[in-house]
Amino acid sequence: MKAMVVREAGGDFQLEERDVPAAGPGQVRVKVDACGICHSDAFVKLGGFPGLELPRVPGHEVAGVIDAVGEDVEGLSKGQRVGVGWHGGHCFRCDACRRGDFIGCDAAKICGISYDGGYAEYMVAPWEAVARIPDALSPIDAGPLLCAGVTTFNALRNSGARPGDTVAVQGIGGLGHLAVQYAQRMGFRTVAISRGDDKKSLAGELGAHEFIDAKANDAADALQSLGGADVVLATAPSAEAIQSVIGGLKARGKLMIVAAAQDPIEVPGFSMLSGKQLHGWPSGTAFDSEDTMKFSALTDVRPKTEVFDLEQANEGFAKVMENTVRFRAVLKIT
């Protein structure tokens, strides 16, 4: 099989011919149809994730078909359409797993980091990491939903917001363009926030009821002029931009952070006394990914994608890192 491999930290993805891996006990083998390129793949390319062992095949937005089933696997069969996301498996034995908090597993695996991922024609994954893909979703659409999709969908449905509440999405990029769709489909009054008005038309097409140009206006004041936000979902990884929306929350409003800002976020202590909350949210398990894809199929939520061949992984990754891809890059494997 063909695979794009990181052999040394900071090096390019290298095309290699490898033996097709076998599915061991508790595993399934997936014939990969598509794999999204995520900004987090930089952890592999730059060798920056704790415990990472190189060489490694990255990729945690995998969509394909089960090609082989290992021993001790039930409920999954050859020929099923499945995907594998960031959460690549759990131990079932630690305290978090015993409480059902699989995303908080002490020994959690990450697809494309703990083991080889989807930048390849075949990959092997633990059965508990596998999510079933609805027939209505193409592999190109399903891939990004297993990372950007489940992250934003799962954050919104756990935010405490109710239909009719005002939910603002900060940033209309790879995460945000899906978050706007989910917020609108969930029945929230949806406000899109972006720097500049170049995405105003797109925000409307995605379902936003209101648009705030954070370059021309103070985002917090603009939110308050709309009555304040019950929830702000922060999807753009800018500490400054995230800080700018805290004042737009209602009393007891919640800032949900899914963007990995590198700089510290400053929080005004006095304004928090009104009961405002800051809440980070991880992606989700395979079951959460299944819920995400079912909801997406039901309500016609789709990612906007640019498609690359497997051999173009370096080109696609460069566009992701330069923030010039609109809005998710996907490798078409077969």
C-alpha positions in Angstrom: 0.0 0.0 0.0 0.9 3.7 -0.3 1.4 5.9 2.8 2.6 9.4 3.5 5.0 9.1 6.4 6.8 11.6 8.8 10.2 10.1 9.3 11.9 12.9 11.1 10.6 16.0 13.0 10.2 18.9 10.7 10.6 16.9 7.5 8.2 16.6 4.7 5.6 13.8 4.3 7.3 11.1 2.4 5.5 8.7 0.0 6.3 5.1 0.9 5.3 1.6 -0.2 4.4 -0.5 2.9 2.9 -3.9 3.6 -0.9 -3.8 4.3 -1.2 -4.1 8.1 -3.1 -7.0 9.7 -6.0 -6.5 12.1 -5.1 -7.9 15.5 -7.4 -8.9 18.3 -9.8 -6.1 19.2 -9.0 -4.2 15.9 -10.4 -3.6 12.5 -8.6 -2.8 9.3 -10.0 0.2 7.3 -9.6 0.6 3.6 -9.3 4.4 3.5 -11.4 6.4 1.1 -10.5 9.9 2.4 -8.7 11.6 5.2 -8.9 15.2 6.3 -5.8 17.2 6.9 -6.0 19.0 10.3 -3.9 21.7 11.8 -3.3 19.3 14.7 -1.3 17.1 12.2 1.5 19.5 12.9 2.0 17.7 16.2 3.3 14.8 14.1 5.1 16.7 11.3 7.0 18.8 13.8 7.5 16.0 16.3 6.0 18.0 19.0 3.6 15.6 20.8 4.7 14.0 24.1 5.5 10.4 23.6 5.3 10.5 19.8 7.4 7.9 18.1 8.6 8.4 14.5 8.2 7.3 11.8 4.5 7.8 11.9 1.6 8.0 9.4 -0.6 11.0 10.5 -4.3 11.5 10.0 -7.3 11.5 12.4 -10.2 12.4 10.0 -10.4 9.0 8.4 -13.4 7.8 6.3 -13.4 4.4 4.7 -14.7 0.8 4.7 -13.9 -2.1 7.1 -11.7 -4.4 5.1 -10.9 -7.0 7.9 -12.1 -7.7 11.4 -9.8 -9.1 14.1 -10.7 -11.5 16.8 -12.9 -10.5 19.8 -14.7 -7.8 17.8 -18.5 -7.7 17.8 -21.0 -5.4 16.1 -18.6 -4.5 13.3 -18.3 -6.4 10.0 -16.4 -6.3 6.7 -17.9 -3.9 4.2 -19.3 -1.4 6.8 -18.6 2.3 6.1 -16.7 3.7 9.1 -14.5 6.6 10.3 -11.9 7.2 12.9 -11.4 10.5 14.6 -9.0 12.1 17.1 -10.1 9.9 20.0 -8.4 6.7 18.9 -9.3 4.3 21.7 -9.5 3.9 25.5 -8.6 1.3 28.1 -12.0 0.6 29.8 -10.2 0.1 33.1 -9.1 3.5 34.5 -11.3 5.5 36.9 -12.4 7.8 34.0 -13.4 4.9 31.8 -15.2 3.2 34.7 -17.3 6.3 35.0 -18.0 6.3 31.2 -15.7 9.3 30.6 -13.9 7.6 27.8 -12.5 10.9 26.4 -10.8 11.4 29.7 -9.2 8.0 29.7 -5.8 7.9 31.4 -4.4 5.8 28.6 -6.3 7.3 25.7 -4.9 6.7 22.2 -4.9 9.3 19.4 -5.4 8.2 15.8 -2.3 9.2 13.8 -0.2 9.9 16.9 -0.4 6.8 19.1 -0.6 4.6 16.0 -0.5 5.1 12.2 -3.5 7.1 10.8 -5.3 7.8 7.6 -2.6 9.3 5.3 -2.5 5.8 3.8 -4.5 3.4 1.7 -5.1 1.1 4.8 -5.0 1.6 8.5 -5.8 -0.5 11.7 -7.7 0.9 14.7 -9.1 -0.4 17.9 -12.8 -1.3 17.6 -13.9 1.3 20.1 -12.4 4.1 18.0 -14.6 3.3 15.0 -17.7 5.4 14.1 -20.3 4.2 11.6 -20.9 6.6 8.7 -24.4 7.2 7.4 -25.1 6.4 3.8 -26.1 10.0 3.1 -22.5 11.3 3.7 -19.7 11.0 1.2 -16.2 10.1 2.5 -15.0 13.6 1.6 -17.8 15.1 3.8 -17.5 12.5 6.6 -13.7 13.0 7.2 -13.8 16.6 8.6 -16.9 15.8 10.6 -14.8 13.4 12.7 -12.7 16.2 14.0 -14.0 19.8 13.3 -17.6 18.5 13.2 -17.7 16.5 16.4 -15.7 19.1 18.3 -18.2 21.9 17.5 -21.4 19.8 17.5 -20.5 18.2 20.9 -19.5 21.5 22.5 -22.8 23.1 21.4 -25.0 20.3 22.5 -23.3 20.3 25.9 -23.2 24.1 26.3 -26.5 24.3 28.2 -28.0 26.6 25.5 -31.7 26.0 24.7 -33.6 26.7 21.4 -34.1 30.4 21.1 -31.0 31.3 23.1 -28.4 33.6 21.5 -25.3 31.6 20.5 -22.3 33.4 18.9 -19.6 31.7 16.9 -16.2 33.5 17.1 -14.3 32.7 13.9 -15.7 31.5 10.6 -13.0 29.0 9.5 -12.5 25.3 9.6 -14.3 24.9 12.9 -16.5 27.9 12.8 -18.1 27.3 9.4 -19.5 24.1 10.8 -20.4 25.6 14.2 -22.6 28.2 12.5 -24.5 25.5 10.7 -24.9 23.4 13.8 -26.0 26.3 15.9 -28.7 27.4 13.4 -29.9 23.8 13.0 -30.2 23.4 16.8 -32.6 26.3 17.0 -30.3 28.9 18.4 -30.3 32.6 17.4 -27.0 32.4 15.7 -24.5 35.2 15.5 -21.3 34.9 13.4 -18.2 36.9 14.4 -15.3 37.4 12.0 -12.7 40.1 11.4 -13.7 41.9 8.2 -16.9 41.7 6.3 -15.5 39.3 3.6 -17.3 36.4 5.3 -20.6 38.2 5.9 -22.3 36.7 2.8 -20.9 33.2 3.6 -22.2 33.5 7.2 -25.7 34.1 5.9 -25.5 31.2 3.6 -24.4 29.0 6.5 -27.4 30.0 8.5 -26.3 32.9 10.7 -29.1 35.3 11.7 -26.6 38.1 12.6 -23.1 39.0 11.6 -20.5 41.0 13.5 -17.4 42.5 11.9 -14.9 42.4 14.8 -12.5 44.6 12.8 -14.9 47.5 12.4 -16.8 47.0 15.7 -16.1 46.1 19.3 -17.3 42.5 19.4 -18.4 42.6 23.0 -20.4 45.9 22.5 -22.0 44.5 19.3 -23.1 41.4 21.1 -24.5 43.4 24.0 -26.5 45.6 21.5 -28.1 42.3 20.4 -29.0 41.6 24.0 -25.9 39.6 24.9 -24.9 36.0 24.2 -26.0 33.1 26.2 -23.0 31.1 24.7 -20.0 32.1 22.7 -18.2 29.3 21.0 -14.6 30.3 20.4 -13.3 28.6 17.3 -10.4 30.9 16.1 -7.1 30.2 17.9 -6.4 33.8 18.8 -6.2 34.7 22.5 -6.8 38.4 21.7 -9.9 37.6 19.7 -11.3 35.2 22.4 -10.7 37.8 25.1 -12.6 40.4 23.1 -15.9 38.5 23.3 -16.0 37.8 27.0 -17.7 41.1 27.6 -20.4 40.2 25.2 -21.8 37.4 27.4 -24.9 37.8 29.4 -24.8 37.4 33.1 -24.3 33.7 33.7 -23.4 33.3 30.0 -20.8 30.7 29.0 -17.7 31.0 26.8 -17.0 27.5 25.2 -13.4 27.2 24.0 -12.6 24.7 21.3 -9.7 26.7 19.6 -6.2 25.9 20.7 -4.9 29.4 21.3 -1.1 29.4 22.1 -1.0 32.6 24.2 -2.6 32.9 27.6 -6.2 34.3 27.7 -6.7 37.2 30.0 -10.0 37.2 31.9 -11.4 40.3 33.6 -12.1 39.1 37.1 -14.8 41.7 38.1 -17.0 40.8 35.1 -16.9 37.1 36.0 -18.7 37.9 39.3 -22.0 38.0 37.3 -21.7 34.2 37.0 -20.1 34.0 33.6 -18.3 30.8 32.9 -15.3 29.7 30.8 -15.4 26.1 29.6 -13.0 24.2 27.4 -14.4 21.3 25.5 -12.6 18.2 23.9 -13.8 16.5 20.7 -15.6 13.3 21.6 -15.7 9.6 21.4 -16.7 7.4 18.4 -20.2 7.4 19.7 -20.2 11.3 19.7 -18.9 11.2 16.1 -21.7 8.9 15.1 -24.2 11.4 16.6 -22.5 14.2 14.8 -22.7 12.5 11.4 -26.3 11.4 11.9 -27.3 15.0 12.8 -25.3 16.3 9.9 -27.0 13.9 7.5 -30.4 14.7 8.9 -30.1 18.5 8.8 -27.9 18.9 5.7 -24.8 20.2 7.5 -21.7 19.7 5.3 -18.1 20.9 5.4 -16.7 23.1 2.7 -13.6 21.2 1.4 -10.6 21.4 -0.9 -9.6 17.9 -2.2 -6.0 16.7 -2.7 -4.6 13.4 -3.9 -2.6 11.4 -1.3 0.7 12.3 -2.9 -0.3 16.0 -2.5 -0.3 15.8 1.3 2.6 18.3 1.6 0.7 20.8 -0.6 -2.5 20.4 1.3 -0.9 20.6 4.7 0.9 23.9 3.7 -2.4 25.5 2.7 -3.9 24.4 6.1 -0.9 26.0 8.0 -1.1 29.1 5.9 -4.8 29.4 6.5 -5.5 29.6 2.8 -7.6 26.5 2.5 -11.4 27.0 2.4 -12.3 25.5 4.8 -11.1 21.9 5.3 -8.5 20.1 3.3 -9.2 16.4 2.5 -7.0 13.7 0.9 -8.8 11.6 -1.6 -7.2 8.2 -1.2 -9.3 5.9 -3.5 
